[in-house]
Amino acid sequence: MEPEDVARNLTRREFIETAAAVSAIALVAPTLEAQTVPANAGTVRCALSINNARHQLLLDPRVTLLDLLREQLDLTGTKKGCDHGQCGACTVVVNGERVVSCLALAVTLDGHDITTIEGLGSQDRLHPMQAAFLEKDGFQCGFCTPGQICSAVAMLEEVRAGAPSAVTRDVSRMGAIDLTEDEIRERMSGNICRCGAYPNIVAAVSSVHQKG
């Protein structure tokens, strides 16, 4: 019997019941298939050392270090400013180097050592750079301050290693760099202070450098 003959022989009730059954199968099939997908599908296992604490994590490969710190690990000292790597508010220290965490995918830092503003010091024992920012009044609203401090700490390590900047007068000789105000301003130019506390920030960084 041809399909059209079968259709003609179906009553209206039988046709509706048959159509409903086919629709139910179509709706249930994707649901059953989805239930077989593991809960952690698409995630990546990652081990990060953050402020000397080891974290074993299952991460979406699209998650930035900034969002991981703030939204999953509750380390909200690192601020989200522009979220485009242009203001420096989210700067943290990775393996001793400055990194804007909004542009760094967390999974790419597997096995790396990360230090945020929370890991530099404590209320009872401030990091020298934190103390200098207080002493020299290197902040106003304070939003950019965590990134400024993390950037300054890593920047001084760059200077000690003899890394030149765009304003270093003599790059032909690697050695001790004279950390002038121009040097500090150039090296810290990636960190924006919308309040305009730059003179005091320079003074704070300079004081820490002079104390060694």
N, C-alpha and C positions, 0 to 999 in steps of 0.2 A: 504494500500500500504506500502511495506517495505521501510526503509530508503534508501537502495541501489537503489530501483526502482525510488525514488524521485530524487536521485543524477543523475541517468542516464537520466532523463527527463529534467534536468536543462540545459539551454544553457550556453555557456562559459560566456557571459555577466551576466546572472542571478547569476551564481555561484560566480563571482568576486564581484558583488554588495552585495550578501548575506554575503560573508566572510568579506567584509569591514564593514558592519553594525555590525556584531558580534564583530569585533576587536574594533570598536569605543565604544561599550558598555563596554567592558573589561577595556578600558583606562579611561573612564569617571567615572566608579563606584568608584574606589579608591579615585579619586579627590573629588567626592561628599561626600564621607565618611570623608575625612580629613577635609573638610570645616566645619563639624559639631563638631569638637573637639575644646573646648574653647582655647582661645589664651594663657591662663595662666596654661594650663594643666601641671601637674608635678611640679609646683612651690609651695613653702611653704611660708605662711605669717609669717613674723618675725619682732619683734620690738627690735632695738638695740639702746643703748645710747652710742654715740661716741663723746668724747670730750665735754660732757655735752649737746649735741644736740640729740634730739630724732629722730630716723629714722624708718618709717614704710615701710617695704620692702617686695616685692615678690621675693623670691630667689630660684634659682635652688639648690636643696639640695647638689649638688656636688661642689658648689663654696666655695673656702677657704676664710677665713677672709682676708688674704693678697690680693687676687685678688679682693675681694669686695672693700677694701680700695683704692687700686690703680686704678682699671679699672672702677669702678662705682661711687665712691664717690670722686675721684680726690684727695685723701690723699696720695700723692706720697712720703712723707717723709719716710714712712716705705719701706725698700728696699727688693727686691727679690734677694737673693744671691744664695744659693745652691738649694732652693726649696725642700729640703729634711729634714729640721729640724736640720741641722748639724752645721750651721755657726752662727746662732743667729742674722743675719742682719735684720730679719723681726720681732724682738721681740717687743711686745706691752704689755701694762699692762691691765689685765682683772680682775676686782674686787680686785685690789691691788696686784695681782700675775703676775709673768712673764709668757708669753705665746708666743711660736713661731707661728706666725700667718699663716705660710705656711702649717702647719699641722692641724690647727683648722678649722673645717667646720663652716661656718658662722651661719647656722641654729641651731647649738648646743648652740649658745650663746644668744638665744632669752631671752630678759629681763636683760641681763648683762650690766655692765658698762665697757666701753672700753676707754682706753686713749692711743693715739698715740703721737709721738714726737710733732705734731702740737698742741696737747692739753696740753702739759706740761708748755709751756711759750710762749711768743711773742717776737718780735724784740724789743719792748719797755720795756718789763719786763721779762727777762730770768728766767727760773727755776734755782735754785742754782746749780744743777748738770750741766746744760748747761753752766752757767757762769764759773764753775770750769774747764770744759773741755777746754774752751777758755783760761783761766788763766794759766792752766798747760800744754797747748799745747798737749791735749790728743787725737789728730787726725792728720792724714796727708791727705790722699785722701778724707776722710770723708764719704766713702760709708757705713762703718759699724757703724758710730757714732750714728745715731738715735737708732739703736738696743742696742748699748752699753749703751747709756744714759737711755733708758727705763728700761733696765735690772738692771742698777746700782740703780735707784730710788726704784724699787721694792725690790731689794736685801737688801737695808738698812732697809726697813720695816721688812724684815724677821729677820734681826739681832736684831732689837728693840724688836721683839716678842720672842727672845731667841731661834730661830731655829738653831740647830747645823749644822756644815758641816763635811766633811770627815776629816778635819784637826783640828777640835775643840778639844782641849786637854782634857777637862773634860766634858763629856756629862751626867754625873750622876747628875749634878746640873743644873737645868734650871734657867737662870738668865742672867745678863749682860754678853755679849760676848766681849772679847778683839779682836777688829777687826784689826788684824795684817796684814802685807802685804801678808803673806801666806794665811790668811783667804780670803782676797779680791781676790787674784789670783784664789783660788779654787772656790769661789762662782761665779766668772765671767768667768770661764773656758769655758762656753758654748757659749761665744761670741768671735769669731775669728777676729783678726785684721791682715790682710795680709801685712799691712805696718810695723807691729811690733812696734806699739806705746804703748806697754804694760806698761813700767815704768811710763809713763806720765798718762796713764789711771788709774793706781793704785794710783798715787799721787792725781789725781782729786777726785776719790771716797773717799780717806782718808781725804782729806781736808773738804769735805761736811760732812762726819761723825763727824769729830772733832768739827765742828761748830754747830753740833746738829740740 
